[in-house]
Every structure is written in C-alpha cells, then in structure tokens.
Amino acid sequence: MIQRIQTIYLLATTVLIALIFVFPIAEYMDANNQIFQLNFLKLQSVNQKTVIEHFAFPITFFTGAISILSIATIFLFKNRKLQVKITNLILVLVFVLFSIIAFYVYKFSVDLGSKAVLKISLLFPIIAIITTYLARFNIKKDINLIRSSDRIR
C-alpha cells in the first residue's frame, strides 16, 4: 500500500537526491582568487559567470535515474519482490553516484590546484543510502508478514 512507512523512506530518498540539483557540491578557489563551484552539471566560475569546459554529466544522469526509480518504486506496492529488487538497484546507484561525486571533487581539485570546500549536498547521498536501506528493510518485513499470514490460513 502507498501509506506504508517505506513510502516515506523512498520519498525521503527522492527529495535528498533531488536536492543535489539545487545545492552546490563543492567550491574551489584558485591562485587568482577566482571561486569555482561544482554543481550537478558543471564546474563554473562564481565571480565571472563563465563556464569552464568541465562538465559532470554522470552526476546529472545518476541523480535523475535515482529520483525516477525511487518514485516508480513507490507505485509498485502490489509487487513487493520487484520493489526489493529496485531498491537494491537504487542502493547500488546511490553508491555509484557518491563515488562519481568523490571522483569529480578530487579531479577538479587537482585540475585547479586548490582544495575543495565540501558543501552540505555531499551528505545527501549518504543519508539517501540509509533511507533506501530502511525502505528495503520494511518492504522485506511486509513480505515476511504476508508469508506468515498465508501459513496460518
């Protein structure tokens, strides 16, 4: 059913991952005191509003895919086994997203020769892993509850 606790967890996952579209991931300051900001799509200059040739499309792709899959999983409440499989896929995708973000933060830090100032949006995938795991746990709990009630009949 839609009003189960796993729905709240999957919605939290969707909101957390979608917030990556809103908040910057990291900021850098080069030797010329020019500030660069890494967001979900690209690395751009904050001071001059010029876009550098560094695009981060994998972050955009995985963020969108995780958001769409989380919403789709909510509406698969009649097929709980498929819900578990998709939540497992979401967990893997969030791990991959976090790895890609870490790669880009490190890559741009080396390219610009400066340290990255990490922003709050770097925590969103970590919290999304926890909420997705909790959703998966509660879906499995529902499956076990239904199996036990079927045995009683």
C-alpha distance (Angstrom), angle and dihedral (degrees) to the residues before:
residue distance angle dihedral
M1 . . .
I2 3.75 . .
Q3 3.83 94.5 .
R4 3.81 93.9 65.2
I5 3.79 124.0 117.4
Q6 3.80 92.1 -111.0
T7 3.80 87.6 65.6
I8 3.79 89.5 61.3
Y9 3.80 90.6 48.7
L10 3.79 93.1 48.8
L11 3.81 91.0 47.2
A12 3.80 88.7 50.8
T13 3.80 88.9 51.9
T14 3.80 90.4 50.6
V15 3.80 93.4 48.6
L16 3.80 93.6 45.8
I17 3.79 93.3 49.8
A18 3.81 92.1 43.2
L19 3.81 89.5 53.8
I20 3.80 87.4 67.2
F21 3.83 85.0 71.6
V22 3.82 89.4 58.4
F23 3.80 107.1 39.7
P24 3.81 127.8 54.1
I25 3.79 118.0 -110.3
A26 3.81 100.1 -147.0
E27 3.78 143.1 -11.7
Y28 3.79 129.3 -142.5
M29 3.80 133.9 -167.6
D30 3.78 117.8 -156.1
A31 3.81 128.7 -156.1
N32 3.83 91.2 -85.8
N33 3.82 91.1 57.8
Q34 3.77 90.3 -111.2
I35 3.81 112.2 147.7
F36 3.80 119.7 -137.7
Q37 3.76 125.3 -167.8
L38 3.80 127.3 -155.2
N39 3.78 112.2 -149.7
F40 3.80 131.4 166.8
L41 3.79 93.2 -76.0
K42 3.79 111.7 29.4
L43 3.76 150.1 -13.8
Q44 3.79 108.6 -99.6
S45 3.76 138.7 174.4
V46 3.79 113.5 -107.2
N47 3.81 96.1 -163.0
Q48 3.79 100.9 48.8
K49 3.82 100.2 21.5
T50 3.78 90.8 -130.5
V51 3.75 119.1 143.3
I52 3.76 118.2 -129.4
E53 3.79 119.4 -144.2
H54 3.82 92.8 -103.0
F55 3.77 113.0 107.3
A56 3.80 124.2 179.6
F57 3.80 102.5 -157.6
P58 3.84 95.4 154.1
I59 3.80 89.3 64.2
T60 3.79 89.7 53.3
F61 3.80 92.9 46.3
F62 3.80 96.5 49.1
T63 3.80 92.9 42.5
G64 3.80 91.1 53.4
A65 3.80 93.8 43.5
I66 3.79 93.2 50.7
S67 3.81 92.1 48.2
I68 3.81 93.0 49.3
L69 3.80 93.7 45.6
S70 3.81 92.3 48.5
I71 3.79 91.9 52.9
A72 3.81 91.9 44.3
T73 3.80 91.3 50.6
I74 3.78 91.3 57.5
F75 3.80 90.8 61.1
L76 3.81 93.5 49.1
F77 3.80 91.4 74.8
K78 3.82 92.0 129.3
N79 3.80 92.6 58.8
R80 3.80 103.8 52.2
K81 3.80 96.1 169.7
L82 3.80 89.6 57.9
Q83 3.80 88.5 46.7
V84 3.80 90.1 56.6
K85 3.80 91.4 49.0
I86 3.79 92.7 49.5
T87 3.81 92.7 46.7
N88 3.80 87.9 52.3
L89 3.81 87.9 52.1
I90 3.81 90.2 48.3
L91 3.81 89.8 52.2
V92 3.79 90.8 53.0
L93 3.80 92.0 46.2
V94 3.81 92.1 50.5
F95 3.82 90.1 51.0
V96 3.81 88.9 50.0
L97 3.81 90.9 47.2
F98 3.79 91.3 51.9
S99 3.81 90.3 48.6
I100 3.81 91.6 49.7
I101 3.80 91.5 48.8
A102 3.81 90.4 50.0
F103 3.81 89.5 49.1
Y104 3.81 93.3 51.2
V105 3.81 92.8 45.3
Y106 3.80 89.8 53.0
K107 3.82 94.2 41.1
F108 3.79 94.8 52.0
S109 3.78 90.7 43.3
V110 3.79 89.8 57.0
D111 3.82 93.3 41.5
L112 3.80 93.1 51.7
G113 3.80 94.7 37.6
S114 3.78 93.3 -129.3
K115 3.76 140.1 104.4
A116 3.77 119.5 -97.3
V117 3.77 120.1 -120.7
L118 3.78 102.3 -146.9
K119 3.77 118.8 -140.5
I120 3.80 132.7 -148.4
S121 3.80 93.0 -96.8
L122 3.80 89.2 73.0
L123 3.81 87.7 71.4
F124 3.80 94.2 54.0
P125 3.84 96.0 81.0
I126 3.81 90.7 48.8
I127 3.79 91.8 52.7
A128 3.82 89.3 43.4
I129 3.81 89.5 56.6
I130 3.80 89.2 55.3
T131 3.81 94.8 47.0
T132 3.80 92.3 46.2
Y133 3.79 90.8 50.2
L134 3.81 90.0 50.3
A135 3.81 90.2 50.4
R136 3.81 90.4 50.2
F137 3.80 90.7 48.4
N138 3.81 92.1 52.0
I139 3.79 93.1 46.1
K140 3.80 89.3 53.6
K141 3.79 89.0 47.3
D142 3.82 89.2 55.2
I143 3.80 90.6 49.4
N144 3.81 90.8 52.3
L145 3.80 91.3 47.1
I146 3.80 91.7 52.7
R147 3.82 91.6 46.7
S148 3.80 91.3 51.5
S149 3.80 92.3 48.8
D150 3.82 89.8 49.5
R151 3.79 90.2 53.9
I152 3.81 91.4 53.3
R153 3.79 92.4 56.4
